[in-house]
Amino acid sequence: MKFATKAIHAGQEPDPSTGAVMTPIYQTSTYWQKSPGDHQGYEYSRGTNPTRKALENCLASLENAKFALAFSSGMSATEAVIKLMKPGDEVITGNDLYGGSFRMFTRIFAHYGIVFHFVDLSTPQNVNKYINSNTKLIWLETPTNPTMQIVDIMGVSAIAKANNIMLAVDNTFASPYLQNPINLGADIVMHSVTKYLGGHSDVVMGALMLNDEVLYKQLWFIYNACGATPGPMDSFLVLRGIKTLHLRMKAHCENGREVARYLKTHPAIDKVYWPGFSDHPNHSIAKKQMRDFGGMISFTLKDADLQKTFNVASKFKVFTLAESLGGVESLVNHPVTMTHASIPKESREAVGVVDNLLRLSVGVEDIEDLLNDLDQALK
């Protein structure tokens, strides 16, 4: 089944009781049992719910996985993976990382004796010097947030498998339309479903997709026992959003390409971070493992201090100054004070997250309006 067809149909069947084409919202907390323990696969909605199950089946199909688990946020999905670790275990991750992941790793799980190494993953072999008998997980983003670094998933996977280390990939920026890490050797794929999968800035959700049944059962235990699971209404909204994922991603990519090219030649811009440029680091890897280059772009303003950067960010009229990304509307974000504020200044600046950096989530509006908005904001 091709991607567009899976986005519309995977995991969903007409409702057997009414014939409803769209999966119903099963707004219930509990389920009838014929006798104690004799149920139809549903006992309590923290663990399982028919609307959520349909979504999970759809998500698994989109990532070419056997299993999926939907969580109440991307951070709760990330948390479940780290809860597989025990004190003394070590995790290798990227040095350009979503601020929320960095905060969780360093300010919560580090206190429980889990050791995190923040490594330049632009070359897979860089992980080798950090691998030892305690290394249990490699966690990576690609493209990274916010400097769009590209990590060679197959290259890292080969090293992980050779050392019996689990590999998890945050695939949020690419979406399953552009990239499928399981096909490239990842053990777990994580999404902030809030972003491209939901696509309309009206749901907060996360998900994990994977193939290994033993690992799935371990994660399901954490998922059910700790209870960070989404409700049926949110699950319904994401199912609805996914039905246009392929159409939206085409538009995000088309608009992203035009915006990136515009910024590349603008006299007020210093650097543009977009993996579609031939001079972008690891562009050849991006071409190999992605189907297109997406609508996420970061750039630095030339000769701009923090106040000038604030002024530019506040002048947009079509782009909205806001957290998050991946919705149909275009957003502008200042990572230093918004998404990456929890990362120490020295660590941020070492990877290019500087005061004059802005990040764009290019939406699906008319491209002429987006370019005009950029033009007036950058004057």
Summary of the structure (lengths in Angstrom):
residues: 379
radius of gyration: 20.9
end to end distance: 47.9
largest distance: 72.9
contacts: 1324
relative contact order: 0.13
helix: 39%
strand: 16%
